[in-house]
Amino acid sequence: MPLIVTAALCIIAEALYKKGWFNWLRPFAWYAVPILYMHQAVIDVLAKVPALDHTIILWLLGLIISLLIAAGWHQLVKRVLPKKSV
């Protein structure tokens, strides 16, 4: 059953992407893997700060900080290692 639900969600997401309804989500797709791996580390570090120890705040900051780190890394690599012309 989970495989069928996942396949259905992928088909629906592909159809919506082709219509252009969710183009604003494209940066999240570009950095999905770094966000996936970094958000829990960011949440664990920020949970040590008592003022930030709230589920919604930690979730948002985990997403935003991970996205900023991934985008910053992408820009750094793009500037340091420009694409070679073939």
C-alpha positions as CSV (number, residue, x, y, z in Angstrom):
1,M,0.0,0.0,0.0
2,P,2.7,2.6,0.8
3,L,4.3,1.9,-2.6
4,I,1.0,2.7,-4.4
5,V,0.5,5.9,-2.3
6,T,4.1,7.0,-3.1
7,A,3.7,6.3,-6.8
8,A,0.4,8.2,-6.9
9,L,1.9,11.2,-5.1
10,C,4.8,11.2,-7.6
11,I,2.4,11.1,-10.5
12,I,0.4,14.0,-9.1
13,A,3.5,16.0,-8.3
14,E,4.8,15.5,-11.8
15,A,1.5,16.6,-13.3
16,L,1.4,19.7,-11.1
17,Y,5.0,20.5,-12.0
18,K,4.3,20.4,-15.7
19,K,1.5,22.9,-15.2
20,G,3.9,25.2,-13.5
21,W,1.9,25.7,-10.3
22,F,4.7,25.0,-7.9
23,N,7.7,26.6,-9.6
24,W,8.3,28.6,-6.4
25,L,9.3,25.3,-4.7
26,R,12.1,24.6,-7.2
27,P,14.9,25.8,-4.9
28,F,13.7,23.3,-2.3
29,A,14.0,20.6,-4.9
30,W,17.5,21.6,-5.8
31,Y,18.7,21.4,-2.2
32,A,16.5,18.5,-1.1
33,V,19.3,16.1,-0.2
34,P,21.3,18.7,1.9
35,I,18.1,19.8,3.6
36,L,17.2,16.2,4.3
37,Y,20.6,15.4,5.9
38,M,21.2,18.8,7.7
39,H,17.9,19.7,9.2
40,Q,18.1,17.2,12.0
41,A,21.6,18.3,12.9
42,V,20.5,22.0,12.9
43,I,17.5,21.1,15.1
44,D,19.7,19.2,17.5
45,V,22.0,22.1,17.9
46,L,19.3,24.7,18.2
47,A,17.3,22.6,20.7
48,K,20.1,23.3,23.2
49,V,19.0,26.9,23.3
50,P,16.1,27.1,25.7
51,A,14.4,30.1,23.9
52,L,14.3,28.1,20.6
53,D,13.1,24.8,22.1
54,H,9.7,24.8,20.4
55,T,8.7,22.3,17.7
56,I,7.5,24.7,15.0
57,I,10.4,27.1,15.5
58,L,12.9,24.3,15.4
59,W,11.3,22.8,12.3
60,L,11.3,26.2,10.4
61,L,14.8,27.1,11.5
62,G,16.0,23.6,10.5
63,L,14.6,24.0,7.1
64,I,15.7,27.6,6.5
65,I,19.2,27.3,7.9
66,S,19.8,24.1,5.9
67,L,18.5,25.8,2.8
68,L,20.8,28.8,3.3
69,I,23.9,26.5,4.0
70,A,23.2,24.5,0.9
71,A,22.6,27.6,-1.3
72,G,25.7,29.2,0.1
73,W,27.8,26.1,-0.6
74,H,26.4,26.0,-4.1
75,Q,27.3,29.6,-4.8
76,L,30.8,29.1,-3.3
77,V,31.5,26.1,-5.5
78,K,30.1,27.9,-8.5
79,R,32.5,30.8,-8.0
80,V,35.6,28.8,-7.0
81,L,35.1,26.1,-9.6
82,P,33.6,27.6,-12.7
83,K,32.4,25.2,-15.4
84,K,35.0,24.4,-18.0
85,S,34.2,25.1,-21.7
86,V,34.6,22.0,-23.8
